[in-house]
Amino acid sequence: MAIIKVKQTGSPIRRTKDQRATLIGLGLNKMHKVSELQDSPDVRGMIRKVHHLVEVQEG
């Protein structure tokens, strides 16, 4: 499977609990932190849920 890099660009302050939990599930908890994850439908769904808070880099 391919690897994708996810970088947190938005703050979780004033976001719902499920969006905060999704960021933690992606391995992100601080601004500008980068997490490398395997590209899977589960991860893509999590990214879609918080797309306004993260930036995705392929490869």
Secondary structure, DSSP 8 states (H G I E B T S, - for coil): --EEEEEE-S--TT--HHHHHHHHHTT--STT-EEEEE--HHHHHHHHHTTTTEEEEE-
